[in-house]
Amino acid sequence: MPELCRFFGIVIAMYYDDHAPPHFHAIYGSERAEFCIDPLGLLKGRLSPRALALVTEWTALHQEELLEAWNRRAAGQQLPRIEPLR
């Protein structure tokens, strides 16, 4: 699973052979969740309230880059690194 970003212990990744709708995976310790990119929202899984807030904030800042990464993934291209929250 290619990693797009890592911040505050949260790993953001996409699978090359994943299904629609455009989404990404967030992993925080033993917690896992999938987030829809557009519209922004939790698809399934669970994160702690703090991690959920951080991922939501990060996604809002990088929504266009995430959609570009999804399209590159579908074309079999290498996924870009996206800036973390600081």
A tleap script that builds the chain and sets N, CA, C and O, in Angstrom:
source leaprc.protein.ff14SB
mol = sequence {
  NMET PRO GLU LEU CYS ARG PHE PHE GLY ILE
  VAL ILE ALA MET TYR TYR ASP ASP HIE ALA
  PRO PRO HIE PHE HIE ALA ILE TYR GLY SER
  GLU ARG ALA GLU PHE CYS ILE ASP PRO LEU
  GLY LEU LEU LYS GLY ARG LEU SER PRO ARG
  ALA LEU ALA LEU VAL THR GLU TRP THR ALA
  LEU HIE GLN GLU GLU LEU LEU GLU ALA TRP
  ASN ARG ARG ALA ALA GLY GLN GLN LEU PRO
  ARG ILE GLU PRO LEU CARG
}
set mol.1.N position { 0.850 -1.175 0.000 }
set mol.1.CA position { 0.000 0.000 0.000 }
set mol.1.C position { 0.892 1.234 0.000 }
set mol.1.O position { 1.527 1.529 1.012 }
set mol.2.N position { 0.953 1.950 -1.095 }
set mol.2.CA position { 1.798 3.134 -1.182 }
set mol.2.C position { 1.370 4.241 -0.212 }
set mol.2.O position { 0.196 4.600 -0.122 }
set mol.3.N position { 2.350 4.759 0.497 }
set mol.3.CA position { 2.116 5.808 1.488 }
set mol.3.C position { 2.192 7.171 0.817 }
set mol.3.O position { 3.151 7.481 0.110 }
set mol.4.N position { 1.161 7.983 1.052 }
set mol.4.CA position { 1.137 9.342 0.517 }
set mol.4.C position { 1.702 10.347 1.505 }
set mol.4.O position { 2.333 11.331 1.120 }
set mol.5.N position { 1.463 10.082 2.791 }
set mol.5.CA position { 1.831 11.055 3.805 }
set mol.5.C position { 1.845 10.386 5.175 }
set mol.5.O position { 1.223 9.347 5.394 }
set mol.6.N position { 2.583 11.025 6.093 }
set mol.6.CA position { 2.627 10.552 7.481 }
set mol.6.C position { 2.744 11.785 8.370 }
set mol.6.O position { 3.620 12.625 8.162 }
set mol.7.N position { 1.859 11.892 9.360 }
set mol.7.CA position { 1.913 13.009 10.302 }
set mol.7.C position { 1.281 12.600 11.627 }
set mol.7.O position { 0.259 11.914 11.654 }
set mol.8.N position { 1.895 13.025 12.717 }
set mol.8.CA position { 1.405 12.766 14.074 }
set mol.8.C position { 1.046 11.296 14.301 }
set mol.8.O position { 0.080 10.990 15.000 }
set mol.9.N position { 1.820 10.400 13.714 }
set mol.9.CA position { 1.575 8.970 13.875 }
set mol.9.C position { 0.506 8.400 12.969 }
set mol.9.O position { 0.186 7.216 13.068 }
set mol.10.N position { -0.053 9.206 12.093 }
set mol.10.CA position { -1.104 8.781 11.161 }
set mol.10.C position { -0.474 8.529 9.799 }
set mol.10.O position { 0.285 9.359 9.298 }
set mol.11.N position { -0.785 7.389 9.204 }
set mol.11.CA position { -0.296 7.060 7.867 }
set mol.11.C position { -1.460 7.175 6.893 }
set mol.11.O position { -2.533 6.623 7.134 }
set mol.12.N position { -1.246 7.894 5.791 }
set mol.12.CA position { -2.247 8.058 4.729 }
set mol.12.C position { -1.736 7.281 3.516 }
set mol.12.O position { -0.600 7.473 3.084 }
set mol.13.N position { -2.580 6.401 2.969 }
set mol.13.CA position { -2.142 5.545 1.869 }
set mol.13.C position { -3.287 5.269 0.902 }
set mol.13.O position { -4.458 5.488 1.212 }
set mol.14.N position { -2.912 4.782 -0.282 }
set mol.14.CA position { -3.869 4.343 -1.309 }
set mol.14.C position { -3.393 3.012 -1.865 }
set mol.14.O position { -2.193 2.775 -2.002 }
set mol.15.N position { -4.347 2.148 -2.183 }
set mol.15.CA position { -4.035 0.890 -2.857 }
set mol.15.C position { -4.121 1.114 -4.364 }
set mol.15.O position { -4.988 1.849 -4.834 }
set mol.16.N position { -3.222 0.481 -5.124 }
set mol.16.CA position { -3.264 0.617 -6.581 }
set mol.16.C position { -4.486 -0.046 -7.192 }
set mol.16.O position { -4.991 0.418 -8.214 }
set mol.17.N position { -4.972 -1.125 -6.586 }
set mol.17.CA position { -6.093 -1.859 -7.178 }
set mol.17.C position { -7.402 -1.628 -6.427 }
set mol.17.O position { -8.250 -2.518 -6.369 }
set mol.18.N position { -7.567 -0.440 -5.853 }
set mol.18.CA position { -8.743 -0.156 -5.034 }
set mol.18.C position { -9.960 0.190 -5.885 }
set mol.18.O position { -9.842 0.453 -7.082 }
set mol.19.N position { -11.099 0.186 -5.267 }
set mol.19.CA position { -12.411 0.386 -5.889 }
set mol.19.C position { -12.863 1.837 -5.770 }
set mol.19.O position { -12.333 2.599 -4.962 }
set mol.20.N position { -13.848 2.208 -6.584 }
set mol.20.CA position { -14.481 3.523 -6.476 }
set mol.20.C position { -15.389 3.517 -5.242 }
set mol.20.O position { -15.789 2.444 -4.790 }
set mol.21.N position { -15.714 4.655 -4.701 }
set mol.21.CA position { -15.387 6.020 -5.079 }
set mol.21.C position { -13.954 6.369 -4.684 }
set mol.21.O position { -13.336 5.649 -3.899 }
set mol.22.N position { -13.421 7.470 -5.222 }
set mol.22.CA position { -12.074 7.890 -4.858 }
set mol.22.C position { -11.939 8.055 -3.342 }
set mol.22.O position { -12.691 8.802 -2.715 }
set mol.23.N position { -10.983 7.355 -2.777 }
set mol.23.CA position { -10.802 7.394 -1.328 }
set mol.23.C position { -9.363 7.053 -0.956 }
set mol.23.O position { -8.560 6.661 -1.802 }
set mol.24.N position { -9.062 7.212 0.320 }
set mol.24.CA position { -7.749 6.835 0.842 }
set mol.24.C position { -7.940 6.156 2.185 }
set mol.24.O position { -9.024 6.181 2.768 }
set mol.25.N position { -6.870 5.554 2.658 }
set mol.25.CA position { -6.882 4.831 3.929 }
set mol.25.C position { -6.060 5.614 4.940 }
set mol.25.O position { -4.984 6.119 4.618 }
set mol.26.N position { -6.567 5.711 6.160 }
set mol.26.CA position { -5.843 6.335 7.262 }
set mol.26.C position { -5.629 5.271 8.332 }
set mol.26.O position { -6.562 4.570 8.726 }
set mol.27.N position { -4.392 5.163 8.794 }
set mol.27.CA position { -4.032 4.156 9.792 }
set mol.27.C position { -3.383 4.891 10.963 }
set mol.27.O position { -2.442 5.665 10.788 }
set mol.28.N position { -3.906 4.631 12.152 }
set mol.28.CA position { -3.377 5.250 13.362 }
set mol.28.C position { -3.292 4.172 14.432 }
set mol.28.O position { -4.285 3.845 15.081 }
set mol.29.N position { -2.100 3.626 14.607 }
set mol.29.CA position { -1.941 2.499 15.530 }
set mol.29.C position { -2.749 1.312 15.025 }
set mol.29.O position { -2.550 0.852 13.901 }
set mol.30.N position { -3.656 0.820 15.852 }
set mol.30.CA position { -4.508 -0.304 15.451 }
set mol.30.C position { -5.816 0.156 14.809 }
set mol.30.O position { -6.628 -0.675 14.402 }
set mol.31.N position { -6.026 1.462 14.715 }
set mol.31.CA position { -7.256 2.002 14.131 }
set mol.31.C position { -7.091 2.179 12.627 }
set mol.31.O position { -6.026 2.565 12.143 }
set mol.32.N position { -8.155 1.892 11.905 }
set mol.32.CA position { -8.142 2.002 10.452 }
set mol.32.C position { -9.446 2.628 9.980 }
set mol.32.O position { -10.515 2.362 10.530 }
set mol.33.N position { -9.339 3.473 8.942 }
set mol.33.CA position { -10.535 4.097 8.378 }
set mol.33.C position { -10.293 4.399 6.908 }
set mol.33.O position { -9.155 4.563 6.468 }
set mol.34.N position { -11.391 4.470 6.154 }
set mol.34.CA position { -11.354 4.883 4.754 }
set mol.34.C position { -12.119 6.191 4.636 }
set mol.34.O position { -13.200 6.344 5.205 }
set mol.35.N position { -11.548 7.135 3.892 }
set mol.35.CA position { -12.154 8.449 3.717 }
set mol.35.C position { -12.429 8.720 2.247 }
set mol.35.O position { -11.552 8.531 1.403 }
set mol.36.N position { -13.637 9.160 1.937 }
set mol.36.CA position { -13.989 9.609 0.599 }
set mol.36.C position { -13.301 10.955 0.374 }
set mol.36.O position { -13.232 11.780 1.286 }
set mol.37.N position { -12.800 11.174 -0.824 }
set mol.37.CA position { -12.092 12.413 -1.122 }
set mol.37.C position { -13.060 13.522 -1.520 }
set mol.37.O position { -12.917 14.659 -1.071 }
set mol.38.N position { -14.038 13.204 -2.354 }
set mol.38.CA position { -14.979 14.217 -2.813 }
set mol.38.C position { -16.350 13.594 -3.014 }
set mol.38.O position { -16.556 12.850 -3.972 }
set mol.39.N position { -17.285 13.886 -2.131 }
set mol.39.CA position { -17.189 14.823 -1.013 }
set mol.39.C position { -16.401 14.220 0.138 }
set mol.39.O position { -16.406 13.006 0.343 }
set mol.40.N position { -15.735 15.069 0.873 }
set mol.40.CA position { -14.926 14.657 2.011 }
set mol.40.C position { -15.812 13.997 3.062 }
set mol.40.O position { -16.823 14.563 3.477 }
set mol.41.N position { -15.425 12.798 3.488 }
set mol.41.CA position { -16.192 12.132 4.534 }
set mol.41.C position { -15.652 10.757 4.859 }
set mol.41.O position { -14.924 10.154 4.071 }
set mol.42.N position { -16.015 10.275 6.019 }
set mol.42.CA position { -15.632 8.949 6.482 }
set mol.42.C position { -16.494 7.904 5.782 }
set mol.42.O position { -17.722 7.961 5.859 }
set mol.43.N position { -15.860 6.948 5.100 }
set mol.43.CA position { -16.596 5.872 4.433 }
set mol.43.C position { -16.843 4.706 5.374 }
set mol.43.O position { -17.966 4.217 5.496 }
set mol.44.N position { -15.770 4.262 6.045 }
set mol.44.CA position { -15.919 3.174 7.000 }
set mol.44.C position { -14.705 3.129 7.912 }
set mol.44.O position { -13.659 3.711 7.622 }
set mol.45.N position { -14.870 2.434 9.002 }
set mol.45.CA position { -13.799 2.330 9.974 }
set mol.45.C position { -13.977 3.323 11.100 }
set mol.45.O position { -15.020 3.960 11.249 }
set mol.46.N position { -12.910 3.433 11.895 }
set mol.46.CA position { -12.983 4.293 13.068 }
set mol.46.C position { -11.598 4.807 13.423 }
set mol.46.O position { -10.612 4.074 13.366 }
set mol.47.N position { -11.543 6.084 13.792 }
set mol.47.CA position { -10.337 6.699 14.335 }
set mol.47.C position { -10.731 7.426 15.616 }
set mol.47.O position { -11.888 7.806 15.792 }
set mol.48.N position { -9.771 7.615 16.497 }
set mol.48.CA position { -10.043 8.395 17.703 }
set mol.48.C position { -10.482 9.794 17.285 }
set mol.48.O position { -10.163 10.231 16.179 }
set mol.49.N position { -11.204 10.503 18.145 }
set mol.49.CA position { -11.658 11.851 17.773 }
set mol.49.C position { -10.513 12.779 17.354 }
set mol.49.O position { -10.662 13.547 16.403 }
set mol.50.N position { -9.383 12.717 18.044 }
set mol.50.CA position { -8.241 13.572 17.695 }
set mol.50.C position { -7.704 13.213 16.312 }
set mol.50.O position { -7.492 14.100 15.485 }
set mol.51.N position { -7.483 11.929 16.051 }
set mol.51.CA position { -6.974 11.498 14.751 }
set mol.51.C position { -7.975 11.827 13.651 }
set mol.51.O position { -7.578 12.252 12.566 }
set mol.52.N position { -9.253 11.638 13.911 }
set mol.52.CA position { -10.288 11.957 12.925 }
set mol.52.C position { -10.243 13.441 12.568 }
set mol.52.O position { -10.330 13.797 11.393 }
set mol.53.N position { -10.108 14.298 13.561 }
set mol.53.CA position { -10.038 15.744 13.308 }
set mol.53.C position { -8.799 16.102 12.495 }
set mol.53.O position { -8.872 16.931 11.588 }
set mol.54.N position { -7.663 15.484 12.813 }
set mol.54.CA position { -6.432 15.767 12.076 }
set mol.54.C position { -6.529 15.312 10.621 }
set mol.54.O position { -6.119 16.037 9.715 }
set mol.55.N position { -7.066 14.122 10.399 }
set mol.55.CA position { -7.207 13.614 9.024 }
set mol.55.C position { -8.192 14.479 8.243 }
set mol.55.O position { -7.959 14.768 7.070 }
set mol.56.N position { -9.270 14.888 8.866 }
set mol.56.CA position { -10.253 15.737 8.191 }
set mol.56.C position { -9.638 17.078 7.807 }
set mol.56.O position { -9.843 17.562 6.694 }
set mol.57.N position { -8.888 17.675 8.719 }
set mol.57.CA position { -8.214 18.948 8.427 }
set mol.57.C position { -7.220 18.780 7.286 }
set mol.57.O position { -7.197 19.590 6.359 }
set mol.58.N position { -6.395 17.732 7.346 }
set mol.58.CA position { -5.404 17.479 6.303 }
set mol.58.C position { -6.076 17.264 4.951 }
set mol.58.O position { -5.619 17.794 3.938 }
set mol.59.N position { -7.158 16.489 4.932 }
set mol.59.CA position { -7.856 16.202 3.680 }
set mol.59.C position { -8.417 17.471 3.055 }
set mol.59.O position { -8.327 17.659 1.842 }
set mol.60.N position { -8.991 18.338 3.872 }
set mol.60.CA position { -9.537 19.600 3.358 }
set mol.60.C position { -8.447 20.444 2.706 }
set mol.60.O position { -8.702 21.130 1.716 }
set mol.61.N position { -7.248 20.398 3.248 }
set mol.61.CA position { -6.133 21.172 2.693 }
set mol.61.C position { -5.574 20.572 1.404 }
set mol.61.O position { -5.001 21.289 0.583 }
set mol.62.N position { -5.739 19.267 1.223 }
set mol.62.CA position { -5.075 18.570 0.109 }
set mol.62.C position { -6.047 17.796 -0.788 }
set mol.62.O position { -5.659 16.818 -1.426 }
set mol.63.N position { -7.286 18.226 -0.836 }
set mol.63.CA position { -8.304 17.503 -1.595 }
set mol.63.C position { -7.938 17.380 -3.074 }
set mol.63.O position { -8.084 16.301 -3.649 }
set mol.64.N position { -7.475 18.442 -3.691 }
set mol.64.CA position { -7.117 18.385 -5.113 }
set mol.64.C position { -5.939 17.446 -5.350 }
set mol.64.O position { -5.934 16.691 -6.322 }
set mol.65.N position { -4.951 17.487 -4.477 }
set mol.65.CA position { -3.793 16.603 -4.601 }
set mol.65.C position { -4.199 15.138 -4.426 }
set mol.65.O position { -3.652 14.253 -5.084 }
set mol.66.N position { -5.154 14.892 -3.542 }
set mol.66.CA position { -5.641 13.528 -3.334 }
set mol.66.C position { -6.376 13.016 -4.567 }
set mol.66.O position { -6.214 11.856 -4.946 }
set mol.67.N position { -7.179 13.867 -5.195 }
set mol.67.CA position { -7.864 13.460 -6.425 }
set mol.67.C position { -6.854 13.188 -7.542 }
set mol.67.O position { -7.023 12.252 -8.323 }
set mol.68.N position { -5.812 14.007 -7.612 }
set mol.68.CA position { -4.751 13.773 -8.601 }
set mol.68.C position { -4.059 12.434 -8.323 }
set mol.68.O position { -3.779 11.673 -9.249 }
set mol.69.N position { -3.791 12.155 -7.063 }
set mol.69.CA position { -3.162 10.879 -6.696 }
set mol.69.C position { -4.065 9.716 -7.075 }
set mol.69.O position { -3.581 8.698 -7.570 }
set mol.70.N position { -5.365 9.845 -6.854 }
set mol.70.CA position { -6.311 8.787 -7.225 }
set mol.70.C position { -6.253 8.526 -8.728 }
set mol.70.O position { -6.238 7.374 -9.160 }
set mol.71.N position { -6.220 9.584 -9.515 }
set mol.71.CA position { -6.159 9.436 -10.974 }
set mol.71.C position { -4.833 8.824 -11.422 }
set mol.71.O position { -4.810 8.001 -12.338 }
set mol.72.N position { -3.742 9.215 -10.791 }
set mol.72.CA position { -2.440 8.617 -11.108 }
set mol.72.C position { -2.432 7.140 -10.749 }
set mol.72.O position { -1.893 6.318 -11.491 }
set mol.73.N position { -3.024 6.806 -9.623 }
set mol.73.CA position { -3.131 5.413 -9.178 }
set mol.73.C position { -3.869 4.596 -10.221 }
set mol.73.O position { -3.438 3.500 -10.578 }
set mol.74.N position { -4.993 5.132 -10.716 }
set mol.74.CA position { -5.798 4.421 -11.714 }
set mol.74.C position { -5.025 4.213 -13.015 }
set mol.74.O position { -5.257 3.239 -13.731 }
set mol.75.N position { -4.101 5.137 -13.319 }
set mol.75.CA position { -3.293 5.031 -14.533 }
set mol.75.C position { -2.026 4.196 -14.297 }
set mol.75.O position { -1.218 4.029 -15.211 }
set mol.76.N position { -1.853 3.680 -13.090 }
set mol.76.CA position { -0.690 2.858 -12.785 }
set mol.76.C position { 0.592 3.650 -12.591 }
set mol.76.O position { 1.685 3.087 -12.649 }
set mol.77.N position { 0.468 4.937 -12.366 }
set mol.77.CA position { 1.640 5.793 -12.169 }
set mol.77.C position { 2.039 5.843 -10.696 }
set mol.77.O position { 1.255 5.498 -9.812 }
set mol.78.N position { 3.254 6.274 -10.457 }
set mol.78.CA position { 3.733 6.408 -9.093 }
set mol.78.C position { 2.945 7.490 -8.369 }
set mol.78.O position { 2.638 8.536 -8.940 }
set mol.79.N position { 2.622 7.230 -7.107 }
set mol.79.CA position { 1.854 8.193 -6.325 }
set mol.79.C position { 2.776 9.257 -5.731 }
set mol.79.O position { 3.897 8.963 -5.316 }
set mol.80.N position { 2.285 10.499 -5.697 }
set mol.80.CA position { 3.108 11.581 -5.155 }
set mol.80.C position { 3.094 11.577 -3.625 }
set mol.80.O position { 2.175 11.040 -3.006 }
set mol.81.N position { 4.101 12.170 -3.035 }
set mol.81.CA position { 4.073 12.448 -1.596 }
set mol.81.C position { 3.314 13.746 -1.397 }
set mol.81.O position { 3.456 14.675 -2.192 }
set mol.82.N position { 2.524 13.818 -0.364 }
set mol.82.CA position { 1.740 15.010 -0.064 }
set mol.82.C position { 2.225 15.543 1.282 }
set mol.82.O position { 2.502 14.772 2.201 }
set mol.83.N position { 2.323 16.851 1.388 }
set mol.83.CA position { 2.825 17.506 2.599 }
set mol.83.C position { 1.993 17.128 3.834 }
set mol.83.O position { 0.766 17.060 3.762 }
set mol.84.N position { 2.655 16.887 4.943 }
set mol.84.CA position { 1.941 16.567 6.181 }
set mol.84.C position { 1.448 17.822 6.898 }
set mol.84.O position { 1.845 18.941 6.573 }
set mol.85.N position { 0.576 17.607 7.877 }
set mol.85.CA position { 0.220 18.695 8.788 }
set mol.85.C position { 1.436 18.989 9.643 }
set mol.85.O position { 2.225 18.092 9.942 }
set mol.86.N position { 1.585 20.216 10.029 }
set mol.86.CA position { 2.704 20.595 10.894 }
set mol.86.C position { 2.178 21.282 12.126 }
set mol.86.O position { 2.958 21.684 12.989 }
savepdb mol mol.pdb
quit
